[in-house]
């Protein structure tokens, strides 16, 4: 009897081992398959099983490799929502869903997927490092409040130290600190990148960032030295050379050395005629110098012509809104109020997609924020001209209502709206606005109180 039991046990063990071997072989086969039809058949026949979940994920990976994010997302969501018993495969799907969410500019959703997949303990090997990397990227792009703590922990802890990952995370940190106006810390991190990765192509971008951070810190001479050093190493690279030379002109400009600023901008135009971005920026710089050199009582014509020529020649350049604002200011000084209104309108209607952003990080870059502020200033300036100089309170009222749609708490817009209503003899409506403002305790509240006394 005992030999028979032993024989049965050996047969069972052999069968079990064969089943494991076949399952492993099947999983390896699925992982290498590229026939979506066969994979879908396996996923359906083995729904609820490990091999079925693996086949479902493999379909998602194929679509992901083809950059078909929508199709990949559908496939991974099936694993994530319907194969919950297969934890490892479900969390691998969550990892890919996190990457897809990043590609779709939804960093907050990406963070949830990465956090879940990492906390599950189901990821293995390189997927762990990549998930941590993408999690930090998602936190940066969503401006998560714990980003700074997390990224510093990531950089000092165990992670994939491959150069491209590390420099990318560190570069995000530089921009994060700069956007938070922590320029000193941003400068330290930028110099760390340059020292750690001197030959990486991204390091050249960071070297420019160092110069710009010197501007932010009120150190134009250090900025000038930085950009001069970059120019000296630019060699025959026209992109780097034109950019560095332009920034040298900006450094002179910031120091009030308009003679050297003008001549440097002119060198950019003459030496790098094919570098449109920096040629245009230099032409704008020269036009603004013309404006800044106007003395009280002297003719405004040269400044006006320089700025008007710039706008006419480069209508889609991102410096155009600032040029238009300056032209409007000149026209106000010349008493040409209708022309100024027209220029404010052009600022308001300028295509925001023409404003450069430094990365996909967000639409919160300094350039974009500056443009939004400029548009708001144009609305206020236009409304003020309509209400006062042109005495068109109905049009001014419409403008203030536009401002209040996006800035409903703006006391300036509310107060000026009330003044427009008074001009239109709609005093009861004005009184309601002024009564609300008068209790604010601000300067506009005090002006509202004084205005109410006149009604």
Buried (B, 14 or more C-beta within 10 A) or exposed (E): EEEEEEEEEEEEEEEEEEEEEEEEEBBEBBEEBEEBEEBBEBBEEBBEBBBBBBBBBBBBBBBBEEEBBEBBBEBBBBBBEBBEEBBBBBBBBBBBBBBBBBBEEBBEBBBBBBBBBBEBEBBEEEBBBBBBBBBBBBBBBBBBEEBBEBBEEBBEEEBBEEEEBBBBBBBBBBBBBBBEEBBEBBBEBBBBBBEEBEEBEBBBBBBBBBBBBBBBBEBBEBBBBBBBBBBEEBEEEBBBBBBBBBBBBBBBBBBEBBEBBBEBBBBBBEEBEEBEBBBBBBBBBBBBBBBEEBEEEEEBEBBBEBBBEBBEEBEEBBBBBBBBBBBBBBBBEEEBBEBBBBBBBBBBEBEEEEBEBBEEBBEEBBEBEBBBEBBBBBBBBBBBBBBBBBEBBEBBBEBBEBBBEEBEEBBBBBBBBBBBBBBBEBEEBBBEBBEBBBEBEEEBBEBBBEBBEEE
